[in-house]
Amino acid sequence: MKSSILDKIVIQKKKEINQLKKVYTNSDKVNLNSVFSFKNSLSKPGLNLIAEIKKASPSAGIIRNDFNPIELADSFINSGAQALSILTDEKFFLGHLDYLKQVSSKVSCPILRKDFILDPIQVKQSATSGANAILLILSILTLSQAQALIDCANECNLDVLIEVHDEVELEVLLKLKGVQIIGFNNRNLNTFKVDINHSIKMKQKLKTTHLNKCLFIAESGYKNKTELDQLCENKFNGVLIGEGLAVNKQLASYFKK
């Protein structure tokens, strides 16, 4: 069976983790008193923007030829972003942990580290690199792995955005403890095709569960005001947009409070 892009990313990430364990000393202190709360920023009334700083992706190729993470961060915040998401995967998204470090030292808003996190050492690395939150992709984690990473994030004072894609993952999600922020990715991580209505359908499935009071984030594919209006109507707390902000430079102004 042909490996999906996600399979290839996970294989590469495991190699990187093995290397990280050889060199990471955890000598930097975790900031347990960060004034920037990812969760609080997304709790504000209305639809809140998580603007993604991303140079490239496997599906779109190079997104920004003039990529400057600090300039992008300033631009997004000035346009109304409540939080930033920074891609740190190097091989497939041309990201870097240094981008996170650079931006976190310059801006006054919470930052989500977006990567393929599989091991607690990556959580600790995130906390000492300036992140205020991490992304956990449930499709690449077992129940026990996900719970261990959530617990580690809590110890490091990091919020967690847990990303789910289908009903099978929803069943795992319901068994996890400490879930507060749920993201629905409209992009199929195996085919990379996008269905912008997917988030709304998935949110409806949690309406009668104990997770209905969580914060809900829609991810991927949004490019115009009409699509954002639909998310507001369905009471989403936030939306994560990356490529859409490159395609429609006026889109961020939708979020000015």
C-alpha positions as CSV (number, residue, x, y, z in Angstrom):
1,M,0.0,0.0,0.0
2,K,1.3,3.4,-1.0
3,S,2.3,5.6,2.0
4,S,0.3,8.8,2.5
5,I,2.0,12.1,3.0
6,L,1.1,11.9,6.7
7,D,2.7,8.5,7.0
8,K,5.9,9.9,5.5
9,I,5.8,13.0,7.9
10,V,5.4,10.7,10.9
11,I,8.3,8.5,9.9
12,Q,10.5,11.6,9.5
13,K,9.3,13.1,12.7
14,K,10.3,9.9,14.7
15,K,13.8,10.2,13.3
16,E,13.9,13.9,14.4
17,I,12.7,12.9,17.9
18,N,15.4,10.3,18.2
19,Q,18.0,13.0,17.3
20,L,16.4,15.5,19.6
21,K,16.7,13.1,22.6
22,K,20.4,12.9,22.0
23,V,21.0,16.7,22.1
24,Y,18.1,18.3,24.1
25,T,19.2,19.2,27.6
26,N,16.0,21.1,28.8
27,S,18.4,23.6,30.3
28,D,16.1,26.5,29.5
29,K,13.4,27.2,32.0
30,V,9.7,26.9,31.2
31,N,7.8,30.2,31.6
32,L,5.1,29.1,34.1
33,N,3.8,32.7,34.4
34,S,3.2,33.6,30.7
35,V,0.9,36.6,30.3
36,F,-0.3,35.3,26.9
37,S,-3.1,32.7,27.2
38,F,-4.0,31.0,24.0
39,K,-7.3,29.8,25.5
40,N,-8.3,33.3,26.9
41,S,-7.6,34.9,23.5
42,L,-9.9,32.5,21.8
43,S,-12.6,33.0,24.5
44,K,-13.3,36.5,23.4
45,P,-16.7,37.2,21.9
46,G,-17.2,36.5,18.2
47,L,-15.0,34.6,15.8
48,N,-11.3,34.9,16.7
49,L,-8.5,34.6,14.1
50,I,-5.5,32.3,14.6
51,A,-3.3,33.5,11.8
52,E,-0.8,31.0,10.5
53,I,2.8,31.8,9.6
54,K,3.6,29.2,7.0
55,K,6.1,29.3,4.2
56,A,5.1,26.2,2.3
57,S,3.0,23.0,2.4
58,P,3.1,19.7,0.6
59,S,-0.2,20.5,-1.1
60,A,0.4,24.1,-2.1
61,G,4.2,24.2,-2.4
62,I,5.8,27.6,-1.7
63,I,3.1,29.9,-0.3
64,R,5.2,33.0,0.3
65,N,8.3,33.7,-1.6
66,D,9.0,36.9,0.4
67,F,8.7,35.0,3.7
68,N,9.5,37.1,6.8
69,P,7.9,35.6,10.0
70,I,8.3,38.8,12.1
71,E,6.8,41.1,9.4
72,L,3.9,38.6,8.9
73,A,3.3,38.4,12.6
74,D,3.1,42.2,12.9
75,S,0.8,42.4,9.9
76,F,-1.6,39.7,11.2
77,I,-1.8,41.2,14.7
78,N,-2.4,44.7,13.3
79,S,-5.2,43.3,11.1
80,G,-7.0,41.7,14.0
81,A,-5.4,38.3,14.8
82,Q,-5.9,37.2,18.4
83,A,-3.3,34.5,18.2
84,L,-0.6,33.1,15.8
85,S,0.2,29.6,14.6
86,I,3.8,29.0,13.5
87,L,4.8,25.9,11.5
88,T,8.0,24.5,12.8
89,D,8.3,21.4,10.6
90,E,11.3,21.8,8.4
91,K,11.2,19.0,5.8
92,F,7.7,19.2,4.6
93,F,6.6,22.8,5.4
94,L,9.9,24.6,5.3
95,G,9.3,25.8,8.9
96,H,11.8,26.1,11.7
97,L,11.8,26.3,15.5
98,D,13.8,29.5,15.1
99,Y,10.8,31.2,13.6
100,L,8.8,30.5,16.7
101,K,11.6,31.9,18.9
102,Q,12.1,35.0,16.8
103,V,8.4,35.9,16.7
104,S,7.7,35.1,20.4
105,S,10.4,37.5,21.4
106,K,8.8,40.3,19.4
107,V,5.0,40.1,19.7
108,S,2.5,40.5,22.4
109,C,0.0,37.7,21.7
110,P,-0.2,33.9,22.3
111,I,1.6,31.5,19.9
112,L,0.6,28.0,18.9
113,R,3.4,25.7,17.8
114,K,2.1,23.7,14.9
115,D,4.0,20.6,14.2
116,F,3.6,16.8,14.4
117,I,4.1,16.2,18.1
118,L,4.5,12.6,19.2
119,D,6.7,12.8,22.3
120,P,6.8,14.7,25.6
121,I,10.3,16.0,24.7
122,Q,8.7,18.0,21.9
123,V,6.2,19.5,24.4
124,K,9.1,20.6,26.7
125,Q,11.0,22.0,23.7
126,S,7.9,24.0,22.7
127,A,7.6,25.5,26.2
128,T,11.2,26.6,26.3
129,S,11.1,28.0,22.8
130,G,8.4,30.6,23.3
131,A,5.1,28.7,22.6
132,N,2.0,29.3,24.6
133,A,0.1,26.3,23.1
134,I,0.7,23.2,21.1
135,L,-1.2,21.3,18.4
136,L,-1.9,17.6,18.9
137,I,-3.1,15.8,15.9
138,L,-5.2,12.9,17.1
139,S,-4.9,10.9,13.9
140,I,-1.2,10.2,14.6
141,L,-1.6,9.4,18.4
142,T,-3.0,6.6,20.5
143,L,-5.3,7.4,23.4
144,S,-2.5,6.9,25.9
145,Q,0.0,9.0,23.8
146,A,-2.5,11.8,23.5
147,Q,-3.3,11.8,27.3
148,A,0.4,11.8,28.2
149,L,1.1,14.8,25.9
150,I,-1.9,16.7,27.4
151,D,-0.6,16.0,30.9
152,C,2.9,17.1,29.9
153,A,1.5,20.3,28.4
154,N,-0.4,21.1,31.6
155,E,2.8,20.7,33.6
156,C,4.6,23.1,31.2
157,N,1.8,25.6,31.3
158,L,0.9,25.1,27.7
159,D,-2.7,25.2,26.3
160,V,-3.5,22.3,23.9
161,L,-5.4,22.5,20.6
162,I,-6.5,18.9,19.9
163,E,-7.2,18.3,16.2
164,V,-9.7,15.7,15.0
165,H,-10.7,14.7,11.5
166,D,-13.4,12.0,11.7
167,E,-15.9,10.1,13.8
168,V,-13.4,7.5,14.9
169,E,-11.2,10.2,16.3
170,L,-14.2,11.7,18.0
171,E,-14.6,8.5,20.0
172,V,-11.0,8.8,21.2
173,L,-11.5,12.5,22.0
174,L,-14.4,11.7,24.3
175,K,-12.2,9.5,26.4
176,L,-9.5,12.1,27.0
177,K,-9.2,14.1,30.2
178,G,-8.5,17.8,30.2
179,V,-9.8,18.7,26.7
180,Q,-10.5,22.4,26.4
181,I,-9.9,23.4,22.8
182,I,-11.0,21.3,19.9
183,G,-10.0,21.9,16.3
184,F,-11.7,20.4,13.3
185,N,-9.4,20.2,10.2
186,N,-11.2,20.4,6.9
187,R,-8.1,19.1,5.2
188,N,-7.9,15.3,4.8
189,L,-4.3,14.7,5.9
190,N,-4.0,11.6,3.7
191,T,-5.2,13.1,0.5
192,F,-4.9,16.8,1.4
193,K,-8.3,17.6,-0.2
194,V,-10.4,20.2,1.6
195,D,-14.1,20.3,2.5
196,I,-14.9,23.6,4.3
197,N,-18.2,22.3,5.6
198,H,-16.5,19.5,7.5
199,S,-15.8,21.5,10.7
200,I,-19.5,22.4,11.0
201,K,-20.6,18.8,10.6
202,M,-18.1,17.6,13.1
203,K,-19.0,20.2,15.7
204,Q,-22.7,19.1,15.5
205,K,-21.7,15.6,16.6
206,L,-20.4,16.9,19.9
207,K,-23.5,18.9,20.7
208,T,-24.9,16.5,23.2
209,T,-21.6,15.4,24.8
210,H,-19.7,16.6,27.8
211,L,-17.4,18.4,25.4
212,N,-20.0,20.9,24.1
213,K,-18.6,23.6,26.4
214,C,-15.1,23.4,24.9
215,L,-13.8,26.1,22.6
216,F,-14.2,25.1,18.9
217,I,-11.8,26.0,16.1
218,A,-12.3,25.5,12.4
219,E,-9.2,24.8,10.4
220,S,-8.1,25.0,6.7
221,G,-9.6,26.2,3.5
222,Y,-11.2,29.5,4.4
223,K,-10.8,32.3,1.8
224,N,-13.7,34.7,2.0
225,K,-16.1,36.6,4.3
226,T,-19.2,34.4,3.4
227,E,-17.4,31.3,4.8
228,L,-16.4,33.1,8.0
229,D,-20.0,34.3,8.4
230,Q,-21.1,30.7,8.3
231,L,-18.7,29.8,11.1
232,C,-20.1,32.7,13.2
233,E,-23.6,31.4,12.7
234,N,-22.5,28.0,13.9
235,K,-20.9,29.5,17.0
236,F,-17.3,28.7,16.4
237,N,-14.8,30.5,18.8
238,G,-12.0,30.7,16.3
239,V,-10.7,29.9,12.9
240,L,-7.1,29.0,11.8
241,I,-6.2,30.5,8.4
242,G,-2.9,30.2,6.6
243,E,-3.0,30.0,2.8
244,G,-6.3,32.0,2.8
245,L,-4.5,35.1,4.2
246,A,-1.9,34.9,1.4
247,V,-4.6,34.6,-1.2
248,N,-6.9,37.3,0.2
249,K,-4.9,39.9,2.0
250,Q,-8.0,41.7,3.2
251,L,-9.4,38.7,5.0
252,A,-7.7,39.4,8.3
253,S,-9.5,42.7,8.6
254,Y,-12.7,40.7,9.1
255,F,-11.5,40.1,12.7
256,K,-10.9,43.6,13.8
257,K,-12.9,44.0,17.1
